[in-house]
Amino acid sequence: MKKNNYVISTKSPIKSVPKTIVSVSPAITSILFDLECGDRLIGRTEFCTYPPQVKNIRSIGGINNANLEMIISMQPDLVITSSIFTKKMFETIESSKIPIISFKETSEIEGMYNIIEVLGDILDKKEKAAKIISDCKTKLQEIKSKREKKESRQENFIKPKVYYVIGYGQSGDYSAGKETYINEIITLSGGDNIAKNSINWSFSTEELFAQQPDFIFVRREDSANFVKTYPYTNLSAVKNNKVFGIESELMDLQTPRSIKAIEFISEILSDQ
């Protein structure tokens, strides 16, 4: 049965409020803690690193290579996955009489709200879910109002060109195109994503230099090396010290923490 942005098992329906959960998604794991359901987690992937206390929860392996036998042996009340979890894996869990729900990632922040709302219903956390969503929307409006006030003071204002580094160097250049959640973050921050027309995350070095972004954001762990790597050293943003490191999970995961990324980028774009 499909509804909104998720698929839920029909052969093994959820009959009561789940007390034990296995999460096969870093974003879902983070949201479960936001919903104050972290104590229900009995399994998570090796990529689930936030919040820090998840390291005390048993790992079931990766995401697209999760240990299904281990998950089944744990007999959780519910398994929650993302669309990376294949149909065959979904059906394996479902056929083991374990309820499972798989969320499809969307390119809009409304998709994240929907995930929180659905989980709030399933986990008997409706009020908490509603508050999280309300707080996110309120904060976003504050960020937007503050940004627009600063923009209105500038004559002939033009949105600053922004580039987010996902991959670079010998392996090629990669960034986020239009139909991505990262593009949504950049747009809500007041930036113009120069990679918005890219396909399959690939972006050419030639196009990067032709566009000459005003600001470059890169995963914090890569920022020091990026600004020292040729030919990126010749980019105007690098020469002008307009390269900023940002926590990767704030950009890459569809969680309420994305609002922090929007605020961080918006403040940098507005203050320069």
HURA-V974566 format. One record per pair of residues at least 6 apart in sequence whose ideal C-beta (glycine too) atoms are under 7 Angstrom apart, sorted by the first residue. I is the first residue (numbers start at 1). J is the second residue. Records with the same first field share a line. If there is no record, write none. Layout:
I=J ; J
//
This chain:
1=8 ; 10
4=114 ; 118
5=103 ; 104 ; 106 ; 111 ; 114
6=101 ; 102 ; 103 ; 104 ; 118
7=102
8=101
9=94 ; 99 ; 100
11=94 ; 95
12=94 ; 97 ; 98 ; 99 ; 100
13=99
14=78 ; 99 ; 122
17=123 ; 124
18=40 ; 77 ; 78 ; 122 ; 123
19=40 ; 77
20=40 ; 42 ; 76 ; 77
21=32 ; 40 ; 41 ; 42 ; 76 ; 77 ; 78 ; 80
22=42 ; 43 ; 60 ; 71 ; 74 ; 76 ; 79
23=29 ; 32 ; 41 ; 44 ; 48 ; 80
24=45 ; 63 ; 66 ; 79 ; 80 ; 81 ; 85
25=80 ; 81 ; 82
26=45 ; 47 ; 48 ; 49 ; 253
27=253 ; 254 ; 255
28=80 ; 82 ; 103
29=41 ; 44 ; 48 ; 54
30=50 ; 253 ; 255 ; 257
31=115 ; 116 ; 119 ; 255
32=38 ; 41
33=51
34=132 ; 256
35=119 ; 120 ; 123 ; 125 ; 128 ; 129
36=125 ; 128
37=123 ; 125
41=57
42=57 ; 58 ; 74 ; 76
43=57 ; 58 ; 60 ; 71 ; 74 ; 76
44=54 ; 57 ; 59 ; 60
45=59 ; 60 ; 61 ; 62 ; 63 ; 66
46=59 ; 61 ; 62
47=62 ; 63
48=54
50=249
60=66 ; 67 ; 70 ; 71
61=67
63=84 ; 85
64=84 ; 86
68=89 ; 92 ; 93
71=79 ; 93
72=93 ; 96 ; 98
75=98
76=98
77=99
78=99 ; 101
79=93 ; 98 ; 100
80=101
81=100 ; 102
82=102 ; 103 ; 105
83=102 ; 104 ; 105
85=102
90=100 ; 102
93=100
94=100
103=115
105=111 ; 181 ; 254
107=179 ; 180 ; 181 ; 183 ; 184
108=184
109=184 ; 258
111=254
112=254 ; 255 ; 258
113=133
116=129 ; 132 ; 133
117=129 ; 133
119=129
120=126 ; 128 ; 129 ; 130
132=256
136=256 ; 259
139=259
140=188 ; 259 ; 262
143=262 ; 263 ; 266
147=190 ; 266 ; 270
150=270
151=157
159=190 ; 191 ; 192
160=191 ; 192 ; 214 ; 215 ; 269
161=192 ; 194 ; 211 ; 213 ; 214
162=186 ; 191 ; 192 ; 193 ; 194 ; 213 ; 215 ; 217
163=175 ; 194 ; 195 ; 208 ; 213 ; 216
164=175 ; 176 ; 182 ; 186 ; 217 ; 251
165=175 ; 216 ; 218 ; 222 ; 226
166=174 ; 175 ; 176 ; 201
167=173 ; 174
168=226 ; 229 ; 232
169=229
172=202
173=203 ; 204 ; 205 ; 208
174=201 ; 202 ; 203
175=195 ; 198 ; 201 ; 203
176=182 ; 183 ; 193 ; 195 ; 201
177=183 ; 195 ; 196 ; 197 ; 198 ; 199 ; 201
178=196 ; 197
181=254
182=251
183=193 ; 196
185=251 ; 258 ; 261 ; 262
186=193 ; 265
187=193
188=262
189=262 ; 265 ; 266 ; 269
190=266 ; 269 ; 270
191=265 ; 269
194=211 ; 213
195=203
205=231
209=235
212=235 ; 236
213=237
214=237 ; 242
215=237 ; 242 ; 268 ; 269
216=237 ; 242 ; 243
217=244 ; 246 ; 265
218=226 ; 243 ; 245
219=245 ; 246 ; 248
220=245 ; 246 ; 247 ; 248
223=243 ; 245
226=232 ; 243
227=238 ; 243
232=238
237=243
244=268
246=261 ; 264
249=257
250=257 ; 258 ; 260 ; 261
251=261
//
